Amino acid sequence: MKKIALSLLSTGLFISTSSFAGENLLGYVQGSETLPEGAMELYQKLTQRNDKGAGKYRAIDSETEFEYGVTDKFTVAASIKGMSLNTSGIVIDGYMPFDNEFSMKFAGIELKSKYNILSPALDDFGLTLGWSLDYLTVDPHSGQDKKTISFESDVLMQKYFMEGQLVWMMDLGLEATSATRDELSGLPEGFEWPTEAEMEIELKAATGVSYRFVENWSVGFETSYEEEHETEVNLERWSLFAGPSIHYGDQKWWATLTYFKQLEGGAEKFDQQDDFSLHLIEKTKQEVRFKVGFNF
């Protein structure tokens, strides 16, 4: 009888939380759930990165992703990326040579996969391994032409509390990148713009919680730490972001809105920035991310 009761409890928890499999409850932290076999989802993600503490800076990143459940434990995805930029009055040696403005254009593609080892609903704790291969044609900071290839490996963790009403998630990631800038003419005198290939290693750690306060609606809070090591300068940058999220989820679609603020950052900085407690060369003071997904 005890085994039957535990089985029914696990089944009930799985049913109550299975709708989370494809939902992104938070804006930046991923969950460990994978799609059921044969299930498909289409995602659209828009991220606005704003304010480098000098001049004017506003970038919008777009990512359109299709995800497919190969098995109940293995999910694959492919996405197309775009970017728009409006920046002026900022010159950063080696990073941003000119003012630049352009509307949304193609910026790259990404292939992803996830393999679930433990299910948060059936095994009490979720554990998934994730991999991604990313190819970009546009530098995300300056908007100049740049070829970037990145491979990332992630460990995704998740746990349900209060029968799925409260969800905790944590991601650990390691990314290796090779990047090559295109030649530029008309650079300011003495401006550094290396065109040889650069190798970078990025470490990531992120965690967050989501709480369903009424049917279909959840609020959350998440934080993310990143640091990047480059071949010639060792620790190139680090940053800590945090912020709230709000999420709506229905059977056929869901949406998440997140405000992410940089709390602290360090390593490389530039003379123009107005706050030297932040890293504002490759990051901005804040980001706003909107994500929407459709289930098939």
N, C-alpha and C positions, 0 to 999 in steps of 0.2 A: 504493500500500500504506500509505503514511504517513497519507493521508486516511482510509482505511478503519479503520486502528488508532485514530485520534483519534475517529472517529465511534463506534466500539464502546466506547471509553473513556467518552465523553460519555453514551452510552446506558446503560452500566452504572452510572455515577454517578447518572443520573436515576432509574433503577429503585431504587437503594439509598436514595435520599433522597426519593422521591415520597411516602412515607408521612408525611413531615413537613408536607405541604401544608396540612393542616388542624390539625395538632397545635400547641399552644402550649407550646413547650419551656421557656419562662420565664413568670413570673407577670405581669410588667409590660411587658417589652420585646416588641414584636411582630416577627415575621419578615416577609419580603417575598413568601413563597409565597402564591398564590391557589389556590382550589379548582379541580379539573378541571371542564370543562363538564358540567352536569347533576348534579354531586355536591352533597350536602346534609350539613350538620352542625348538631347541637343542642348548645349550650354552657350550662353553669351555672357562674356565678362567685359566690363568697361572699368578702367582705373584711371582716375585723374591724379597726377602728381604735380604738386603746386608749391612754389616759393623756395628759392635757394638762398634767401637772406640777402639778395642783391639784385638790382635790375628787375627784370620781369621773366618769370619762368612758369609755363603751364604745358604739360604734356598729357596726352590721353592715349592709353594703350587699349587696344581691342583684341579679344581672343574669342574665336568661334570654334567650339569643340564638339566633336561627335564621339560618344562613348558606347561601347558594346560589351555585353557580358558573354564571353566565350564559354565559360562554365560558371557555376555558382561561386567559385573561388578566384577565377582569373578574368580580369577586365582589361581591354585595350582601348586606346583613344587616339585621335589625331586632331590637330587644331591648326587653324590659319590665324596669323597675327597681323595686326595693323598698328599704325602709330600716327598721331598728329602732334605738332609742336609749335609753340609760339614763345620765343625767347629773345630778349634784347637787353643790352647794357651789362652783359656778363662775359668776362674773358677769364678763362681758367687755363693756365699753361698745361698743355698736354691733353686737355679734355674739350674745351669749348672755345674755338678760335673766333667765331663770328656770331652775329645775330642770325637767327634762322626762323623761318615760319613756313609751314606747309600743312595742308589738310590731310585727312586720313589717307594713308597709302600702305601698300603691302610691306610688311616688315619681317616676315619669316614663317616657319612652320615648326611644329613640335609633335613627336610621337611619344606616347606614354603607355605604361602597363602597370598593373597592380596584381599581386598574388596574396590572397588572404590565408594566413596560417591559423589564427584563432578568431572565432566570431564573438563579438561583444555580447550578442544576445544568447548564444548557446553555450559559450565557454566562459562566460562571466567577464572576460577581458579580451579586447580585440587587438590583434597584431597582424599587420600587413606590410609587405615589402613592395616598394614602388621604384620604378625606373623611368627616366625620360631622356630623350635625345632632342636637342633644341638647335635649330639653325636660324640665325638672324642675319639680315642684310643691312640693317640700319642701327647705328649706335643709339641706345636708348637715352643717352644724356644730351649729346650735341645734335643728333639727327643727321650726322654726316654718314656717308657710306662706310660700312664696316662689316666684315665677314666674321661671324662668331659661331663656333660650334661648342656646345656644352653637353656634358653627360652628367646626370644627377641620379643618385641613389638615396632612397628615403626609407625610414622606419616609421610607420604610422601606428599609433596606439589610441585606444578608445575604450571607455567604460560607461555603462549606464547606471544611473542611480534613480531611486524613486520610481521604479517600473518604467524607466525611459523618459521620465519628465525632465530629468537633469542629465546632461551628457557632458563628459569630460573627454578632451582630445589632446594629443601631443604628437608633434612631428620632429624627427631628427633627420638632417639631410647633409649630404656631402656632394659638392658639385665641382667638376673639373672643366675648365674652359680654355679654349685656344681662340685668340682674337687677332685679326689683322686689319689695320686701317688702310683705306685707299689714300693715294697721294692727293695732296691739296695744293692749289696755287694761291698766291696772294696772301700768304700767312703774314701776320705781324712780324716785324723784325725781331729775331731772336726767339721766336715762339717754337716750343718743342712740340713736334707732331711725329712720333716714331711710327714707322710703317712696317717694321719687322714683327713677326709673330710674337705675341705675349701669352704666357701661360699663367693661369690663375687657379687657385683652390679656394672654394667658399664653404664655410661651415654654417649650418643653420640649426636653430632650435626654436620651436614655437609651441605654445600651449594655449588652451582656451576652454571655456565652459559655455554651454547653451542651456537655457531654462525655458520650458514651455509654460507660459503663464495662463493662457487660455487656449482653447482648441485652435489649431493651425498657426498660432502665433508664438514665437520664441524671441527672447532677448539673450544676448551673449556678450562676453568680454574676452578679448584675446590679446596676446603679446608675442612678439617675435624678435629674436636676437640673431644678427648676422655678422660674420667677419670674413674678410677676404684677404688672402695672401697672394702676392704677386712675385714673380721670379726675381726681380731686382731690388724691391723695396721691402720684402717680407710682409709684415702686417700693413696692408694698404688702407683698410678702413674697417670700422665696426659701427654698428648702430643698434639701438633698442627702440622698437615701436610698440605702441599699445593703443587700444581703443574699443569702443562698443560696437555691437552689431544688432540688427533687428532682422528677423526672418519670418516669412510667411510660406507655409507649405500646404498644398492641396494634393489630391491623388494624381492629377495630371501635370501640375506645374508647381514651381516654387520660385521665390526670389529672396535675395539677401542684400542688405545695404550695410556697409561698414565704414566708419571713420577711423583712420589710423594716423596717430600723431607720433613724431619722433621725440622721444623723451631725452635721449642722450646719444652722443656719437663721438667718434674720435679717429685718431691717426691723421691722414692727410687732410689739410684744410686750405682755403685760399684767402688772400688778403681782403677781398671785398666783403666777405660774409659778415653779417651783423651779430651772429651768435656763435662764439667759439666753443660752446659746449656741445655743438651738434656737428655731424659730418654732412656737409651739403655739396660736396663735389659730385658724388654719384647718387646721393639721396636728396630728398626734399624735406621740408618741415612737416608736411602732412600729405596724406593720400586719402582719396575717397573711392571706394570700390562698390560697384553694383553688379550683381550676378543674377541671372535668371536661367532656369532649366525647364525643359519639357520632356515628359516621359512618353515612351512609345511601347 
